[in-house]
């Protein structure tokens, strides 16, 4: 059984994560799904840094892992697969 602090911390991280995803959607001025938010965050360094700073993540790998923890089937998106085949990201 997790202690109350751990439970609150997980809920807070999830809330900040979803808030940042909404923020990216508003900044891009369109309604987009999680896969497209993921691709935008990977493509634009300013969003990557915002996510890492706000969620207290140390690396790009932690950021990718956070997205995949939130939606484990995200890697099956054809756009995400195409992005990873075409590009490399310094993790």
C-alpha positions as CSV (number, residue, x, y, z in Angstrom):
1,X,0.0,0.0,0.0
2,X,1.3,3.4,-1.0
3,X,1.6,6.1,1.5
4,X,-0.6,9.2,1.1
5,X,2.3,11.4,0.0
6,X,3.0,9.1,-2.9
7,X,-0.6,9.0,-4.0
8,X,-0.9,12.8,-3.9
9,X,2.4,13.2,-5.8
10,X,1.2,10.8,-8.6
11,X,-2.1,12.7,-8.9
12,X,-0.3,16.0,-9.0
13,X,2.1,14.9,-11.7
14,X,-0.8,13.5,-13.8
15,X,-2.7,16.8,-13.3
16,X,0.3,18.9,-14.4
17,X,0.9,16.6,-17.3
18,X,-2.6,16.9,-18.6
19,X,-2.6,20.7,-18.0
20,X,0.6,21.0,-20.1
21,X,-0.9,18.9,-22.8
22,X,-3.9,21.3,-22.9
23,X,-1.6,24.2,-22.9
24,X,0.3,22.9,-26.0
25,X,-3.0,22.3,-27.7
26,X,-4.1,25.9,-27.0
27,X,-0.7,27.3,-28.1
28,X,-0.9,25.4,-31.4
29,X,-4.5,26.8,-31.7
30,X,-6.1,23.4,-32.6
31,X,-7.7,20.5,-30.9
32,X,-5.2,17.7,-31.0
33,X,-4.9,14.2,-29.5
34,X,-2.2,12.9,-27.2
35,X,-0.1,11.4,-30.1
36,X,0.0,14.8,-31.8
37,X,0.9,16.6,-28.5
38,X,3.7,14.0,-28.0
39,X,5.1,14.7,-31.5
40,X,4.9,18.5,-31.0
41,X,6.7,18.2,-27.7
42,X,9.4,16.0,-29.3
43,X,9.8,18.4,-32.2
44,X,9.9,21.7,-30.3
45,X,12.6,22.2,-27.7
46,X,10.7,25.0,-25.9
47,X,7.8,22.6,-25.1
48,X,10.3,19.8,-24.1
49,X,12.0,22.1,-21.7
50,X,8.7,23.3,-20.3
51,X,7.5,19.8,-19.7
52,X,10.8,18.7,-18.1
53,X,11.0,21.8,-15.9
54,X,7.3,21.7,-14.8
55,X,7.3,18.0,-14.1
56,X,10.8,17.9,-12.6
57,X,12.1,15.4,-15.2
58,X,15.8,15.1,-15.8
59,X,16.0,13.9,-19.3
60,X,14.2,13.4,-22.6
61,X,14.0,9.7,-21.8
62,X,12.0,10.4,-18.7
63,X,9.6,12.6,-20.7
64,X,9.1,9.9,-23.3
65,X,8.5,7.4,-20.5
66,X,5.9,9.7,-18.9
67,X,3.9,9.9,-22.1
68,X,4.1,6.1,-22.6
69,X,3.1,5.5,-18.9
70,X,0.1,7.7,-19.5
71,X,-0.9,6.0,-22.7
72,X,0.9,2.7,-23.3
73,X,-0.5,2.3,-26.8
74,X,0.9,5.6,-27.9
75,X,3.8,3.9,-29.7
76,X,1.3,2.2,-32.1
77,X,0.3,5.5,-33.7
78,X,1.5,5.6,-37.3
79,X,2.7,9.2,-36.9
80,X,4.8,8.4,-33.8
81,X,6.3,5.4,-35.5
82,X,7.1,7.4,-38.6
83,X,8.7,10.2,-36.4
84,X,10.9,7.7,-34.6
85,X,12.0,6.0,-37.9
86,X,12.9,9.4,-39.4
87,X,14.4,11.2,-36.5
88,X,16.6,10.7,-33.5
89,X,16.2,12.4,-30.2
90,X,19.1,12.9,-27.8
91,X,18.0,10.9,-24.8
